[in-house]
């Protein structure tokens, strides 16, 4: 049976109303089934346990660190002043060979030089004979009483004297060349880069080998301009260099060595990086492990004490020119300071904190100003360099 249009519209509205009423009932019922959320807990300030130290002002010898490479104090090229054929080579004249000052390292064939000396001696004898003959002729002309005849011999006498002088000079040069046929060691040391063998013809001035001194080596150490004052070095007064002590450390032949050095001089002026070079000398006499040329060394230099310095571990640093300190409320705060010097372990201050300041050792922790701190006091003054890891407490 087909319902009228008005009745169908009324039935649809009734169904929609019933569904809406059912949804509201279910929503209200669910409120009673689900328990209410607990109120949020009140946040508490966290407290970080960190080591702290108090500041100790005192006179401090501030170490300065540098590095360099050892070189031989004397490293000389060896050559001959004359050319010739090598007749004899000493057994020690080889790479790594040790020689003493004055040792004969090689000899040239002496025969050509002896022949040259003989030839120059004959030239001197001939020049003397020529001069004697010229003088005899001049005396004969002078005995005749004719002054014009005597005057004609003056140029001949001058030429004869010049010939004799030149012959004597050539003889002296030949004799000197004869003395240069042996290569002598100018200093005691060790040889390297030897480039000769028996029978070889060598040219005058050509490099035959290199001879370097072993008993003393030098290290060229760069230091910053501001470090000179820390070491007590006064420009223009080289006597202040003697007060600087130097300890060198390096590895050679699989072993770690330690050597005592001495500053013997400095290079003049600063380079473009505001650095100056100190020349340190090491004596190898009596060393169980000699310092060889070519070894890289780390250097620790110490000079005069600097007055009124506070030494803090690097773990106290909060910025380029600040450290972490505690305020009266036990909260963390950055304190601006004047850093005189710093190295990998310590900060050296000359202003910014006092003996009542509690300095916080934060280590590698990322901290914020205002954080509450549970201080753990350690030794006064130069504290140990162990880093804090931090412990959180509610």
Backbone torsions as a table, in degrees:
resi	resn	phi	psi	omega
1	UNK	NA	131.3	-177.2
2	UNK	-88.0	125.8	-178.9
3	UNK	-80.7	153.1	176.1
4	UNK	-65.4	154.4	-178.0
5	UNK	-59.6	-40.2	-178.8
6	UNK	-66.6	-37.0	179.2
7	UNK	-69.4	-37.9	178.8
8	UNK	-62.7	-40.8	-179.8
9	UNK	-65.0	-36.3	178.8
10	UNK	-67.4	-38.4	-179.3
11	UNK	-66.4	-38.5	179.8
12	UNK	-65.9	-42.2	179.4
13	UNK	-65.6	-35.7	178.8
14	UNK	-65.4	-40.9	-180.0
15	UNK	-64.1	-43.3	179.7
16	UNK	-62.7	-41.7	-180.0
17	UNK	-64.0	-41.0	178.6
18	UNK	-62.7	-42.3	-179.9
19	UNK	-64.7	-40.7	179.3
20	UNK	-64.7	-40.9	179.6
21	UNK	-63.7	-40.8	179.5
22	UNK	-62.8	-40.4	180.0
23	UNK	-64.1	-40.5	179.3
24	UNK	-66.1	-38.7	179.2
25	UNK	-64.0	-42.0	-179.3
26	UNK	-66.8	-37.5	178.8
27	UNK	-64.2	-43.2	178.8
28	UNK	-65.7	-38.7	-179.8
29	UNK	-64.3	-35.9	-179.0
30	UNK	-67.7	-27.8	178.3
31	UNK	-63.9	-30.6	-179.9
32	UNK	-83.3	-22.1	179.0
33	UNK	-81.1	-37.5	-177.7
34	UNK	-89.7	121.9	-179.5
35	UNK	-69.7	150.3	179.6
36	UNK	-68.2	146.7	178.6
37	UNK	-67.0	141.9	178.8
38	UNK	-68.1	151.5	178.5
39	UNK	-65.3	144.8	-179.9
40	UNK	-61.7	140.5	179.8
41	UNK	-71.0	145.1	179.3
42	UNK	-72.9	124.6	-178.3
43	UNK	-66.4	140.8	177.5
44	UNK	-113.4	145.6	175.5
45	UNK	-65.2	130.0	174.8
46	UNK	-82.9	148.0	-179.6
47	UNK	-118.1	130.1	-178.2
48	UNK	-105.3	126.0	178.7
49	UNK	-85.2	118.9	-179.1
50	UNK	-136.0	150.4	175.9
51	UNK	-71.5	145.2	176.8
52	UNK	-134.4	156.8	175.8
53	UNK	-137.3	158.9	171.2
54	UNK	-101.1	159.8	-172.0
55	UNK	-90.0	137.3	177.8
56	UNK	-123.2	114.2	179.2
57	UNK	-90.3	128.2	-179.3
58	UNK	-159.9	172.5	174.9
59	UNK	-78.0	128.9	-172.3
60	UNK	-131.7	135.7	168.8
61	UNK	-85.4	111.3	-175.0
62	UNK	-90.3	118.1	179.5
63	UNK	-75.6	147.5	176.8
64	UNK	-121.2	136.1	-175.1
65	UNK	-115.1	139.1	179.2
66	UNK	-148.2	-177.2	177.7
67	UNK	-153.6	158.4	-179.3
68	UNK	-169.3	-176.7	-178.7
69	UNK	-121.0	133.2	-178.9
70	UNK	-71.3	136.9	175.2
71	UNK	-131.2	155.5	177.4
72	UNK	-66.3	140.2	178.4
73	UNK	-61.9	-41.4	175.5
74	UNK	-124.8	127.0	178.8
75	UNK	-136.0	101.2	-167.0
76	UNK	-112.4	135.9	169.2
77	UNK	-78.0	141.5	-180.0
78	UNK	-107.2	133.8	178.7
79	UNK	-154.5	167.4	177.0
80	UNK	-106.7	151.9	178.6
81	UNK	-86.6	-7.0	-179.0
82	UNK	-129.1	157.9	176.2
83	UNK	-94.1	153.0	178.7
84	UNK	170.2	-178.7	180.0
85	UNK	-99.3	131.5	-178.9
86	UNK	-72.4	123.0	179.5
87	UNK	-96.9	-34.9	-174.4
88	UNK	-146.8	137.8	177.7
89	UNK	-123.5	130.6	179.0
90	UNK	-67.5	145.0	179.4
91	UNK	-57.4	-32.7	-178.2
92	UNK	-77.2	-10.5	-177.4
93	UNK	-82.4	77.1	-179.1
94	UNK	-153.8	163.9	178.8
95	UNK	-56.4	127.4	-179.6
96	UNK	86.5	-6.1	-179.1
97	UNK	-69.9	140.3	176.9
98	UNK	-97.7	135.6	-179.4
99	UNK	-134.6	157.7	176.1
100	UNK	-105.7	154.6	179.9
101	UNK	-58.0	130.1	179.8
102	UNK	95.4	-9.5	178.3
103	UNK	-64.1	140.7	175.3
104	UNK	-81.5	119.6	-176.0
105	UNK	-94.6	-36.3	175.9
106	UNK	-157.7	161.6	178.0
107	UNK	-130.5	140.2	172.7
108	UNK	-89.3	160.6	174.5
109	UNK	-60.4	117.4	-173.1
110	UNK	-81.0	-14.9	-172.0
111	UNK	-60.4	-47.1	179.6
112	UNK	-58.8	-34.7	-178.8
113	UNK	-73.7	-35.7	176.8
114	UNK	-66.8	-40.0	178.4
115	UNK	-64.4	-38.0	179.2
116	UNK	-65.1	-39.6	178.0
117	UNK	-63.4	-42.8	179.2
118	UNK	-62.2	-43.2	179.1
119	UNK	-61.8	-41.4	-179.6
120	UNK	-70.6	-31.6	175.8
121	UNK	-65.4	-40.5	177.4
122	UNK	-64.3	-36.9	178.7
123	UNK	-64.9	-39.0	177.9
124	UNK	-65.5	-42.2	179.2
125	UNK	-62.2	-41.9	-180.0
126	UNK	-66.2	-38.6	179.9
127	UNK	-67.5	-36.6	176.8
128	UNK	-65.3	-43.0	179.7
129	UNK	-62.9	-42.5	178.8
130	UNK	-62.3	-40.3	179.4
131	UNK	-66.1	-40.6	179.9
132	UNK	-64.0	-42.0	178.8
133	UNK	-64.4	-40.6	-180.0
134	UNK	-65.6	-40.8	177.9
135	UNK	-65.0	-38.2	179.4
136	UNK	-63.3	-42.8	178.7
137	UNK	-64.1	-38.0	179.9
138	UNK	-67.1	-36.6	179.6
139	UNK	-67.2	-39.0	179.0
140	UNK	-63.0	-43.8	178.4
141	UNK	-65.4	-34.4	179.1
142	UNK	-70.3	-32.4	179.4
143	UNK	-68.0	-24.7	180.0
144	UNK	-73.5	-13.6	178.0
145	UNK	85.2	4.5	179.8
146	UNK	-95.9	111.1	-177.0
147	UNK	-68.5	-30.6	179.6
148	UNK	-65.5	-37.3	179.0
149	UNK	-66.5	-40.6	178.7
150	UNK	-64.8	-36.4	-179.7
151	UNK	-65.9	-28.7	-179.4
152	UNK	-66.5	-20.7	-177.1
153	UNK	-91.2	-7.4	-179.6
154	UNK	-61.3	-46.7	176.5
155	UNK	-61.1	-37.2	-179.9
156	UNK	-66.9	-38.1	177.0
157	UNK	-65.6	-42.2	178.5
158	UNK	-61.3	-42.3	-179.5
159	UNK	-65.7	-37.8	-179.9
160	UNK	-67.9	-40.0	176.9
161	UNK	-64.7	-41.5	178.6
162	UNK	-64.5	-40.1	178.8
163	UNK	-62.1	-40.7	179.9
164	UNK	-68.0	-41.1	179.3
165	UNK	-62.9	-42.2	179.1
166	UNK	-66.3	-39.6	179.6
167	UNK	-64.4	-40.4	178.0
168	UNK	-65.6	-40.3	178.3
169	UNK	-63.7	-41.0	178.1
170	UNK	-64.4	-36.7	177.9
171	UNK	-65.7	-43.1	178.6
172	UNK	-61.5	-40.3	178.4
173	UNK	-65.6	-40.6	178.6
174	UNK	-64.2	-40.9	178.6
175	UNK	-66.3	-38.4	178.0
176	UNK	-66.6	-41.7	177.1
177	UNK	-60.1	-37.7	179.4
178	UNK	-63.3	-32.2	179.3
179	UNK	-75.5	-16.4	-176.3
180	UNK	-95.4	13.3	-178.0
181	UNK	-79.9	-5.5	176.7
182	UNK	-114.5	135.1	176.2
183	UNK	-96.4	117.4	-178.8
184	UNK	-105.9	145.9	176.8
185	UNK	-72.7	119.7	-178.5
186	UNK	-73.0	-27.7	179.2
187	UNK	-139.9	166.6	172.2
188	UNK	-82.0	139.6	-179.9
189	UNK	172.6	-159.2	-177.9
190	UNK	-120.2	145.8	-176.5
191	UNK	-95.6	149.9	172.2
192	UNK	-150.7	163.5	177.9
193	UNK	54.4	42.6	178.6
194	UNK	-75.0	131.3	-173.8
195	UNK	-132.5	43.2	-178.5
196	UNK	-134.7	160.5	173.0
197	UNK	-155.7	157.3	-178.7
198	UNK	-60.7	139.3	-179.9
199	UNK	90.7	-11.1	-179.0
200	UNK	-75.9	141.7	174.9
201	UNK	-94.3	127.4	-177.5
202	UNK	-117.6	149.9	178.8
203	UNK	-95.9	150.2	177.6
204	UNK	-60.3	132.1	177.4
205	UNK	85.9	-9.2	179.8
206	UNK	-73.3	143.0	-177.7
207	UNK	-73.8	123.4	-178.5
208	UNK	-101.2	-28.7	-178.6
209	UNK	-171.4	174.8	175.6
210	UNK	-123.2	133.5	-179.7
211	UNK	-122.3	121.9	-179.0
212	UNK	-122.1	151.7	-177.7
213	UNK	-83.7	133.5	-178.4
214	UNK	-98.8	-28.5	-171.0
215	UNK	-73.1	-17.1	177.5
216	UNK	-140.8	133.2	175.9
217	UNK	-125.1	161.1	180.0
218	UNK	-128.3	149.2	177.4
219	UNK	-127.1	131.5	179.0
220	UNK	-97.2	107.3	-173.7
221	UNK	-106.1	123.6	175.1
222	UNK	-80.4	134.8	175.7
223	UNK	-133.7	145.9	179.5
224	UNK	-72.5	156.7	-179.3
225	UNK	-56.4	-44.6	-176.8
226	UNK	-71.7	-17.0	178.8
227	UNK	-74.1	-22.8	-178.1
228	UNK	-59.3	-40.2	177.8
229	UNK	-65.7	-37.0	178.1
230	UNK	-63.9	-31.3	-179.8
231	UNK	-87.8	-5.5	-179.3
232	UNK	77.0	19.8	180.0
233	UNK	-85.3	124.4	-179.9
234	UNK	-106.1	117.2	177.5
235	UNK	-56.2	133.4	-178.7
236	UNK	92.3	-10.8	178.8
237	UNK	-123.1	90.0	-176.6
238	UNK	-68.3	-14.5	177.8
239	UNK	-65.9	-23.6	179.0
240	UNK	-71.0	-15.6	177.4
241	UNK	-68.8	-30.7	-175.3
242	UNK	-66.8	-24.0	-177.3
243	UNK	-81.0	-7.4	-178.2
244	UNK	-86.0	124.0	175.9
245	UNK	-95.3	145.5	-176.2
246	UNK	-133.2	126.7	173.1
247	UNK	-114.7	125.4	-178.0
248	UNK	-110.5	141.7	178.9
249	UNK	-132.6	135.6	178.5
250	UNK	-165.1	171.3	179.0
251	UNK	-114.5	134.7	179.1
252	UNK	-150.8	134.4	179.9
253	UNK	56.2	36.8	178.2
254	UNK	75.7	8.2	-179.2
255	UNK	-123.4	151.6	175.1
256	UNK	-93.5	127.9	-178.5
257	UNK	-116.0	153.5	176.5
258	UNK	-129.3	131.0	-176.6
259	UNK	-133.4	143.2	175.5
260	UNK	-91.0	125.7	-179.8
261	UNK	-113.0	169.9	179.9
262	UNK	-137.9	129.4	176.7
263	UNK	-75.7	117.7	-175.5
264	UNK	-104.6	-22.6	178.6
265	UNK	-169.4	172.4	175.0
266	UNK	-134.1	152.8	175.7
267	UNK	-80.3	143.6	-176.4
268	UNK	-75.2	142.0	173.6
269	UNK	78.9	167.9	177.9
270	UNK	-106.6	148.4	175.7
271	UNK	-85.9	-173.1	-175.3
272	UNK	-65.9	-20.5	177.9
273	UNK	-93.4	14.2	-179.3
274	UNK	58.8	41.5	178.7
275	UNK	-116.5	148.3	173.7
276	UNK	-123.8	151.2	-178.2
277	UNK	-106.8	127.9	172.0
278	UNK	-100.1	137.0	179.1
279	UNK	-99.6	116.6	-178.1
280	UNK	-107.6	135.9	-178.0
281	UNK	-114.3	138.8	178.6
282	UNK	-125.0	128.5	175.9
283	UNK	-92.6	126.6	-177.2
284	UNK	-89.4	0.0	-179.9
285	UNK	-63.5	125.5	176.7
286	UNK	78.4	6.4	-179.9
287	UNK	-80.7	132.1	175.7
288	UNK	-67.6	-32.4	175.0
289	UNK	-127.5	96.2	-179.1
290	UNK	-62.5	149.2	176.0
291	UNK	-86.8	110.7	-176.2
292	UNK	-88.5	151.3	173.2
293	UNK	-58.4	140.2	179.6
294	UNK	99.3	-14.3	-178.5
295	UNK	-76.3	132.4	175.4
296	UNK	-82.6	133.5	-176.5
297	UNK	-130.3	148.6	169.6
298	UNK	-98.3	137.9	-174.7
299	UNK	-120.7	136.2	171.6
300	UNK	-116.3	118.6	-177.6
301	UNK	-110.4	137.1	178.2
302	UNK	-133.4	135.2	179.6
303	UNK	-122.1	-141.8	-179.2
304	UNK	-73.4	155.9	179.1
305	UNK	-70.4	140.7	175.1
306	UNK	-96.0	125.9	-176.5
307	UNK	-73.4	150.9	171.8
308	UNK	52.8	69.4	179.2
309	UNK	-125.5	137.3	172.3
310	UNK	-102.6	126.8	-178.7
311	UNK	-106.6	120.9	-180.0
312	UNK	-124.4	149.1	174.2
313	UNK	-66.1	152.9	178.7
314	UNK	-62.5	-21.9	179.7
315	UNK	-66.2	-10.5	176.9
316	UNK	-86.8	-9.3	-173.1
317	UNK	-73.1	131.7	179.3
318	UNK	-111.2	-6.0	-178.7
319	UNK	179.1	-172.3	-177.8
320	UNK	-58.8	-41.2	-177.8
321	UNK	-133.5	44.4	-179.6
322	UNK	-150.7	157.4	176.6
323	UNK	-131.8	162.7	176.8
324	UNK	-85.0	132.2	177.2
325	UNK	-135.4	165.8	175.4
326	UNK	-99.6	136.9	173.7
327	UNK	-91.6	-173.3	-176.2
328	UNK	-67.4	-20.8	179.8
329	UNK	-94.6	14.5	-179.4
330	UNK	61.0	36.1	176.7
331	UNK	-114.6	153.1	-174.8
332	UNK	-76.8	138.8	-179.1
333	UNK	-148.2	144.0	174.8
334	UNK	-83.1	134.4	178.6
335	UNK	-119.2	122.5	176.8
336	UNK	-70.4	134.3	-177.8
337	UNK	-135.5	165.8	175.1
338	UNK	-105.4	107.7	-178.4
339	UNK	-89.5	117.4	178.8
340	UNK	-76.5	-40.5	-176.7
341	UNK	-162.1	155.6	175.2
342	UNK	-149.1	148.4	174.5
343	UNK	-132.3	-165.3	-175.3
344	UNK	-68.5	-17.7	-176.4
345	UNK	-110.7	-37.9	-167.4
346	UNK	-132.5	158.3	168.0
347	UNK	-109.0	139.1	178.3
348	UNK	-117.4	109.9	-174.6
349	UNK	-103.0	149.3	171.5
350	UNK	-124.9	8.2	175.4
351	UNK	-173.4	159.4	172.1
352	UNK	114.7	-22.8	178.2
353	UNK	-135.3	162.9	177.0
354	UNK	-130.8	-179.6	-175.1
355	UNK	-66.8	-16.6	179.0
356	UNK	-91.2	-6.5	-177.7
357	UNK	-74.4	133.6	175.0
358	UNK	-99.7	110.8	-175.9
359	UNK	-94.3	133.3	-176.7
360	UNK	-97.0	133.4	178.1
361	UNK	-97.6	98.6	-172.9
362	UNK	-88.4	-20.3	-178.2
363	UNK	64.4	-133.0	-179.3
364	UNK	-93.6	5.1	-176.9
365	UNK	-68.3	143.0	175.9
366	UNK	-90.9	106.3	-173.9
367	UNK	-113.0	160.7	177.4
368	UNK	-124.3	146.1	176.1
369	UNK	-61.6	142.6	179.7
370	UNK	95.3	-9.9	178.3
371	UNK	-65.6	141.8	177.0
372	UNK	-78.8	139.5	-176.1
373	UNK	-123.8	136.8	169.6
374	UNK	-98.1	98.2	-172.5
375	UNK	-70.3	138.8	174.9
376	UNK	-120.8	90.0	-174.7
377	UNK	-60.1	139.0	174.1
378	UNK	-117.0	-163.5	-175.8
379	UNK	-64.7	151.9	179.4
380	UNK	-77.8	147.4	174.8
381	UNK	85.2	-128.8	-175.5
382	UNK	-76.6	97.8	-179.2
383	UNK	-77.0	165.6	177.9
384	UNK	-68.2	165.1	-172.3
385	UNK	-99.6	13.5	178.0
386	UNK	-67.8	143.1	-175.1
387	UNK	-92.7	142.7	175.8
388	UNK	-74.8	142.4	171.8
389	UNK	-104.8	-22.5	175.4
390	UNK	84.5	139.9	176.4
391	UNK	-130.3	125.0	-179.7
392	UNK	-87.2	135.7	177.4
393	UNK	-128.2	142.2	177.2
394	UNK	-70.7	NA	NA
